[in-house]
Amino acid sequence: MPSLKHSASNSFSSYPRLNLEDKKPVVPVNGVEGLKDLKIIDAIYEAVKTGKQVKLTA
């Protein structure tokens, strides 16, 4: 995995904040959307590792 350099003090500053009263995320994202994101990230890593195009399926 590639190493990423960042400041620990602001590493979570861009994540959606929770509303403390009802505990719902400001930006609602369900598991299906999260899974799509992970598939894209996995494909990026695979393409970098192999140097080949990785096709995504719906």
Backbone as a ProteinNet text record, in pm:
[ID]
protein_1_A
[PRIMARY]
MPSLKHSASNSFSSYPRLNLEDKKPVVPVNGVEGLKDLKIIDAIYEAVKTGKQVKLTA
[TERTIARY]
84.7	0	88.8	45	123.3	113.3	220.6	216.8	165.9	84	27.8	76.2	121.3	166.5	56.8	20.7	-79.5	-59	-123.5	-116.7	-224.2	-184.3	-281.2	-380.4	-341.3	-430.7	-553.8	-545.9	-662.1	-706.8	-668.6	-699.7	-849.5	-926.2	-1069.5	-1152.4	-1087.2	-1159.9	-1256.3	-1234.6	-1323.8	-1437	-1439.6	-1546.2	-1676.1	-1790.7	-1919.2	-1933.5	-1987.8	-2011	-2146.4	-2158	-2285.3	-2362.4	-2491.6	-2578	-2592.2	-2548	-2543.7	-2680.9	-2786.2	-2918.1	-2982.2	-2972.7	-3038.7	-2940.1	-2811.7	-2704.5	-2710.7	-2772.7	-2777	-2665.8	-2600.6	-2495.5	-2552.8	-2473.6	-2514.6	-2528.3	-2438.4	-2442.6	-2477.8	-2605.8	-2644.9	-2586.4	-2518.7	-2462	-2498	-2558.6	-2596.4	-2486	-2503.3	-2403	-2376.6	-2478.1	-2461.4	-2363.9	-2379.2	-2288.3	-2146.1	-2134.5	-2002.8	-1935.3	-2011.8	-1956.8	-1908.3	-1983.7	-1940.5	-1806.4	-1794	-1668.2	-1551.5	-1573.3	-1466.7	-1425.1	-1522.4	-1490	-1403.7	-1433.7	-1354.3	-1212.7	-1201	-1069.3	-988.6	-1050.5	-981.8	-933.5	-1015.8	-978	-859.6	-857	-744.2	-615.5	-618.4	-499.1	-453.8	-549	-516.5	-452.7	-506.7	-452.4	-310.4	-286.9	-152.7	-55.7	-100.7	-13.9	21	-75.1	-53.5	-15.8	-44	-18.7	-119.9	-229.7	-332.3	-464.9	-548.6	-682.1	-768.5	-843.9	-935.9	-1077.4	-1157.4	-1295.4	-1386.4	-1475.1	-1573.3	-1706.5	-1777.6	-1910.5	-2012.8	-2131.3	-2237.7	-2285.9
-118.5	0	124.2	226.8	349.6	418.8	487.3	560.5	701.3	749.3	882.8	966.6	1086.3	1176.5	1277.7	1289.6	1387.9	1425.7	1531.5	1578.1	1508.1	1448	1377.7	1474	1598.4	1693.1	1727.8	1713.8	1748.4	1633.9	1511.1	1399.3	1368.7	1404.2	1377.1	1503.9	1614	1741.3	1746.6	1667.4	1673.5	1571.3	1484.8	1385.8	1451.3	1397.5	1455.8	1452.7	1557.9	1568.1	1506.9	1458.2	1404.7	1514.6	1515.1	1602.4	1536.9	1602	1539.3	1510.6	1575.1	1551.4	1422.7	1393.1	1271.9	1170.9	1199.2	1107.7	1063.5	1142.1	1108.7	1184	1122.4	1193	1309.3	1412.5	1528.3	1488.2	1402.3	1352.4	1204.6	1169.2	1028.9	943.3	836.3	742.4	602.3	523.7	389	288.7	166.5	62.8	35.3	49.6	25	126.8	251.8	355.8	332.7	293.4	263.8	148.2	44.9	-69.9	-29.9	55.6	105.2	176.9	259.8	332.9	237.3	134.4	38.3	-38.9	-72.7	-142.1	-54.5	73.5	166.5	177.3	189.2	199.6	72.3	-44.2	-171.2	-177.8	-130.9	-132.1	-39.3	74.3	166.6	101.3	37.6	-29.6	-141.3	-218.2	-328.4	-275	-166.8	-107.5	-55.6	5.8	55.9	-60.2	-164.7	-280.6	-354.2	-372	-450.8	-366.9	-237.5	-152.4	-172.5	-239.7	-268.3	-205.5	-183.9	-130.4	-233.4	-190	-277.1	-231.4	-321.1	-287.4	-311.7	-218.6	-230	-273.9	-357.6	-399.4	-338.4	-319.8	-257.5	-346.1
0	0	0	-70.7	-71	63.4	99.2	225.7	199.2	288.2	275.9	392.2	362.2	467.6	495.4	620.8	658.7	803.5	840.9	978.4	1060.5	1169.4	1254.8	1317.6	1333.7	1400	1317.1	1183.9	1103.2	1013.8	1044.8	957.1	949.3	1049	1046.3	1026.1	997.1	988	870.4	766.4	650.5	657	756.8	767	811.6	765.7	808.4	960.1	1011.7	1156.7	1192.8	1314.9	1362.4	1433.3	1412.7	1488.9	1625.7	1730.3	1862.5	1920.3	1872.6	1928.9	1879	1748.4	1699.1	1639.4	1643.8	1602.8	1456.7	1368.6	1227.1	1154.8	1056.8	983.9	902.7	889.2	811	663.9	616.7	479	485.5	461.9	473.7	360.4	397	300.4	349.2	260	301.2	267.3	305.2	282.1	135.8	50.9	-92.6	-151.5	-116.1	-165.2	-113	11.8	68.4	-2.7	-36.5	-108	-246.7	-315.2	-446.9	-435.4	-334.2	-313	-289.8	-208.6	-181.1	-305.1	-391.2	-516.2	-606.7	-610.6	-691	-635.2	-504.4	-441.2	-465.4	-450.9	-478	-622.4	-715.9	-856.8	-882.5	-816	-830	-782.7	-665.5	-613.8	-707	-758.9	-850	-978.8	-1032.5	-1155	-1132.5	-1019	-988.8	-972.4	-903.9	-879.2	-1008	-1096.7	-1217.9	-1339	-1334.1	-1448.9	-1559.9	-1528.2	-1628.6	-1589.1	-1690.3	-1668.2	-1596.8	-1499.2	-1425.9	-1457.8	-1508.9	-1543.3	-1423.8	-1402	-1294.3	-1353.4	-1278.7	-1320.6	-1227.3	-1277.1	-1197.5	-1087.2
[MASK]
++++++++++++++++++++++++++++++++++++++++++++++++++++++++++

